[in-house]
Amino acid sequence: MLQTRAWGEFKRRWGWRPAYRVWEGPGESVAALFLRHHVPGMGHLWYSPKGPGVGSVDRLAALLAERDSFAGAFCVQVEPELPDTTANRSALLAMGLRKAADVQISRATVFVDLDPGRDEAALRATFRRDARYNIGLASRRGVTAAPVPCSDENMAVMHALVAGAFDRHGRYPARSLPYHAGYWRLFEASGQGQLFLARDGEDVLAGAYVVVLGGRAWYKDGGASMRRRELKAAHLLQWEVMRWLRGRGVRSYDLVAVPRPEELGPEHPLYGLWEFKTGFSSDVREFVGTWDLVLDERRYQLWRRVAEPVARRARWRLRHSLLY
C-alpha cells in the first residue's frame, strides 16, 4: 500500500519527492518507491515506506549495494516486510544497517485469511466467539455498514472518527483533514481505495478506509464513535468490509498496526485495539521495522541530533503534519 505510485505522488504534495526504482536480479525483480526529503546543506534522506518489497535479506543486501541508485543521500531508510527474527536482525546488522526508531505506528500486524474458496459461515467460524457475537448483535439491532463515496461530507465525518480514535489512544496526534482527504481521494480515483461507514439510522458510528491491490487489502484508517458503543458497530463494519473484499477476489486482509506482543498488557494504550483486531484472526506477525543505511556519518549525526527534531517541530507547527 505504501509502495504504490498513488502514495508516492500524494507524498510529493507534503515535502517528499518520490523516486521509483526497479532492480533486476536472478529469479526476482524488485520495484520500489523511495521518498526523498531534502535537508538544506546536507543532501537527501531516502526513505522506502514498508519497503523495498524484497523476499529475503540477501536480496535487500544486493539492492542496497548499488549505492549510485541513491543520489545525494546521507542516509537510506528501509523497512521491508521481513519477519522479525534473530537471524534477520543479525543479517541486517552484518550488512552495516542500524536499527532506527520505527516510522510506522507499530511493526506488528494481524492478517485475516479471506480465502474465497471458503463460504462465509466457515470464515466467521474462524473469528473469536466475542467477535462473532458482536457482529450478530449489531445486525440484530439495526446497524448497517456499506461502502460510500469520498464526498466532502463523508470525509469530514470519517476524519472526526479517526481523530477521536487518535485522541483516545493518546500516543500520536491525528493529521489534518486535508492530509487524509488527499490520499483518500487519490486512492479512490485510482480504483485502489474505498471508504466504508457504519450507521444506526442516520447516525454514523464507525468508519474504515480500505486499500486494495490485487489479492491483498489493508485497513488503512478507522475510528468509532463513543456513542452507542453497545451496538458494536465496528465489528459489523469489519465483517461487511471482508464480505466486500471477498467479492473482489481479495485473499489476504492486513488489519495493520497492533501492539507488539512483548509490549502487550491491559495498561497498554492500544490494548483495546489488540483485542478488537485479534478477534478476527490470531495470525499476528511482526516485521523488522525501520533500519538506516548510513552513507555519511557526519551528516547523519547532524540530522539525528539537530535537523530532524527541528524539522518535526516545524512541520507540525506550520502544516499540522508529521514529518514522515
C-alpha positions in Angstrom: 0.0 0.0 0.0 2.8 2.4 0.9 4.8 1.3 -2.1 2.3 2.4 -4.7 2.6 5.3 -7.2 -0.5 6.8 -5.7 1.3 7.1 -2.3 4.4 8.5 -3.9 2.5 11.2 -5.8 0.5 12.0 -2.7 3.6 12.4 -0.6 5.0 14.8 -3.2 2.5 17.3 -2.0 3.8 17.0 1.5 7.5 17.7 1.2 8.8 14.4 -0.2 10.0 13.7 -3.8 9.2 10.2 -4.9 11.8 8.1 -6.7 10.7 4.9 -8.5 13.4 2.2 -8.8 13.5 -1.2 -10.4 16.2 -3.8 -9.7 16.6 -6.9 -11.8 18.0 -10.0 -10.2 18.2 -13.7 -10.7 14.7 -15.1 -10.1 13.4 -11.8 -8.5 12.8 -8.3 -9.8 12.1 -5.6 -7.2 10.2 -2.4 -7.9 10.4 0.1 -5.0 9.2 3.5 -4.0 11.7 5.7 -2.2 10.7 9.1 -0.8 13.4 11.8 -0.7 13.5 14.6 1.9 15.9 17.4 1.1 17.8 18.8 4.1 19.4 22.1 3.2 23.2 21.9 3.2 23.2 18.2 3.9 21.7 16.4 1.0 18.8 13.9 1.0 17.3 11.4 3.4 15.9 8.5 1.3 13.1 6.5 2.8 11.3 3.4 1.5 7.9 3.2 3.4 7.2 -0.5 4.2 9.8 -1.4 1.5 11.6 -2.4 -0.6 9.4 -5.4 -1.2 12.2 -8.0 -1.1 11.7 -11.6 -0.3 15.0 -12.1 1.6 17.7 -10.3 3.4 20.2 -11.3 0.7 18.1 -9.6 -2.0 17.9 -6.4 0.2 21.7 -6.5 0.6 22.2 -6.7 -3.2 19.8 -3.8 -3.8 21.4 -1.6 -1.2 24.9 -2.4 -2.6 24.1 -0.3 -5.6 24.9 3.0 -3.9 24.7 5.0 -7.1 21.0 4.5 -7.0 20.6 6.8 -4.1 22.0 10.1 -5.5 22.8 12.7 -2.9 21.8 10.5 0.1 23.4 10.7 3.5 21.1 8.0 4.8 18.8 5.4 3.2 16.0 4.2 5.5 14.3 0.9 4.7 11.5 -1.1 6.5 11.0 -4.3 4.4 8.3 -6.8 5.4 10.8 -9.4 6.6 9.9 -11.4 9.7 11.5 -10.0 12.9 13.7 -13.0 13.7 17.1 -13.2 15.4 18.6 -14.4 12.1 17.2 -11.5 10.1 18.3 -8.9 12.6 21.8 -10.3 12.7 21.9 -10.3 8.9 20.8 -6.7 8.8 23.5 -5.7 11.3 26.1 -7.6 9.3 25.1 -5.6 6.3 26.0 -2.4 8.2 22.5 -1.3 8.8 21.5 0.3 12.1 18.1 -0.2 13.9 16.3 3.2 13.9 13.2 4.4 15.6 10.2 2.8 13.8 8.4 5.2 11.5 5.2 3.2 11.4 2.9 3.2 14.4 3.8 -0.4 15.0 5.7 -3.1 13.2 3.2 -5.8 14.3 0.1 -6.5 12.4 -2.8 -9.0 12.1 -3.6 -10.9 8.9 -7.1 -12.3 8.1 -7.2 -15.1 5.6 -10.2 -14.3 3.4 -9.8 -17.5 1.2 -12.6 -17.0 -1.4 -12.9 -20.8 -1.6 -14.4 -20.9 1.9 -18.0 -19.9 2.4 -19.0 -17.0 4.8 -20.0 -19.3 7.6 -16.7 -21.0 7.5 -14.9 -17.7 7.6 -16.9 -16.4 10.6 -16.3 -19.6 12.4 -12.6 -18.7 12.5 -13.3 -15.5 14.5 -13.1 -15.4 18.2 -16.5 -16.1 19.9 -17.0 -12.5 21.1 -16.3 -11.1 17.7 -18.9 -13.4 16.1 -21.4 -12.4 18.9 -20.8 -8.7 18.4 -21.3 -8.9 14.6 -24.7 -10.6 15.2 -25.7 -8.2 17.9 -25.0 -5.2 15.7 -27.0 -6.7 12.8 -30.0 -7.6 15.1 -30.1 -4.0 16.5 -30.3 -2.4 13.1 -26.8 -1.3 12.4 -25.9 -1.1 8.7 -22.5 -0.8 7.0 -21.7 -0.1 3.4 -19.2 1.5 1.0 -19.7 5.2 0.4 -18.0 7.7 -1.9 -15.3 10.1 -0.7 -17.6 13.2 -0.7 -16.7 16.2 1.4 -19.4 15.3 3.9 -18.4 11.7 4.2 -14.7 12.5 4.6 -15.4 15.1 7.3 -17.4 12.5 9.2 -14.6 9.9 8.7 -11.9 12.3 9.8 -13.7 13.1 13.0 -13.9 9.4 13.8 -10.2 8.9 13.0 -9.2 12.0 15.1 -11.3 10.8 18.0 -9.5 7.4 18.0 -6.1 9.0 17.9 -7.0 11.3 20.8 -8.2 8.4 22.9 -5.1 6.4 22.3 -3.0 9.4 23.3 0.2 8.3 21.6 0.1 10.0 18.3 -1.6 13.2 17.0 -4.1 12.9 14.2 -3.1 14.5 10.9 -5.3 17.2 9.3 -8.4 16.6 7.2 -6.7 17.9 4.1 -3.9 15.3 4.6 -6.3 12.4 4.9 -8.7 13.6 2.3 -5.8 13.9 -0.2 -4.9 10.3 -0.3 -8.4 9.0 0.3 -9.5 10.7 -2.9 -6.3 9.7 -4.8 -6.6 6.0 -3.9 -10.3 6.1 -4.7 -9.7 7.7 -8.1 -7.1 5.0 -8.9 -9.5 2.3 -8.1 -7.4 1.2 -5.1 -9.3 2.7 -2.1 -12.8 2.5 -0.6 -14.4 4.3 2.3 -17.0 2.5 4.5 -19.3 3.9 7.1 -21.5 2.1 9.7 -24.7 3.7 10.8 -27.5 3.4 13.2 -30.2 5.1 11.2 -28.6 8.4 10.1 -26.1 8.4 12.9 -22.6 7.4 11.8 -21.0 5.2 14.4 -17.8 3.8 12.8 -15.7 4.2 9.6 -13.0 2.4 7.8 -10.8 3.2 4.8 -9.5 0.2 2.9 -6.8 0.0 0.2 -6.9 -2.9 -2.3 -4.1 -4.1 -4.5 -4.7 -7.3 -6.4 -5.3 -10.1 -3.9 -4.3 -8.1 -0.8 -6.1 -5.4 1.2 -5.1 -3.1 4.1 -7.2 -1.4 6.8 -5.6 2.0 6.3 -7.7 4.1 8.7 -10.6 3.7 11.0 -12.4 5.0 14.0 -15.6 4.6 16.0 -17.8 7.0 17.9 -18.1 6.8 21.7 -21.8 7.0 21.2 -23.9 3.8 21.2 -20.8 1.6 21.8 -23.1 -1.1 23.0 -24.2 -1.6 19.4 -20.8 -2.9 18.4 -20.9 -1.1 15.0 -17.2 -1.5 14.4 -17.4 -5.3 14.4 -20.2 -5.4 11.8 -18.3 -2.8 9.8 -15.2 -5.0 9.5 -17.4 -8.0 8.6 -19.1 -6.1 5.8 -15.6 -4.9 4.6 -14.4 -8.5 4.5 -17.5 -9.6 2.5 -16.9 -6.8 0.1 -13.3 -7.7 -0.3 -14.0 -11.4 -0.9 -16.4 -10.4 -3.6 -13.4 -8.8 -5.4 -11.2 -11.9 -5.0 -9.1 -10.5 -2.2 -7.4 -13.3 -0.2 -5.4 -11.5 2.5 -6.6 -8.6 4.7 -4.0 -6.8 6.7 -5.5 -5.1 9.7 -2.3 -3.1 10.1 -1.0 -1.9 13.5 -1.3 -3.7 16.7 1.0 -3.6 19.8 4.0 -5.9 19.7 3.2 -9.0 21.7 6.1 -8.4 24.0 4.7 -4.9 24.9 1.2 -6.2 25.5 -0.7 -5.7 28.7 -4.1 -4.3 29.8 -2.4 -0.9 30.6 -1.1 -0.5 27.1 -2.9 2.4 25.3 -3.6 0.2 22.3 -4.7 -2.9 24.2 -8.3 -2.4 23.1 -7.1 -2.2 19.5 -5.3 -5.6 20.0 -8.5 -7.2 21.5 -10.6 -5.9 18.6 -8.3 -6.9 15.7 -7.3 -10.3 17.1 -11.0 -11.1 17.4 -10.9 -11.7 13.7 -7.6 -13.6 13.4 -4.8 -15.0 15.6 -2.3 -14.6 12.8 -0.1 -11.9 14.3 3.1 -11.1 12.5 6.0 -8.8 13.5 8.4 -7.3 10.9 11.9 -6.0 11.4 10.8 -2.3 11.3 12.9 0.7 10.2 16.7 0.4 9.6 19.2 3.0 8.5 22.0 2.6 5.9 24.3 5.5 6.8 26.3 6.8 3.8 27.8 9.9 5.5 28.3 9.6 9.3 28.8 13.3 10.0 25.7 14.4 8.2 23.7 11.5 9.6 24.6 12.5 13.2 23.8 16.2 12.5 20.4 15.1 11.1 19.5 12.9 14.1 20.7 15.3 16.7 19.7 18.7 15.3 18.0 18.8 11.9 15.4 16.1 12.4 13.9 17.4 15.7 13.8 20.9 14.2 12.1 19.5 11.0 9.5 17.6 13.1 8.5 20.7 15.1 8.4 23.0 12.1 6.3 20.5 10.1 3.7 20.2 12.9 3.6 23.9 13.7 3.3 25.1 10.0 1.2 22.4 8.4 -0.2 20.3 11.3 1.6 17.3 9.7 4.1 14.8 10.8 7.5 14.6 9.2 7.1 11.2 7.6 
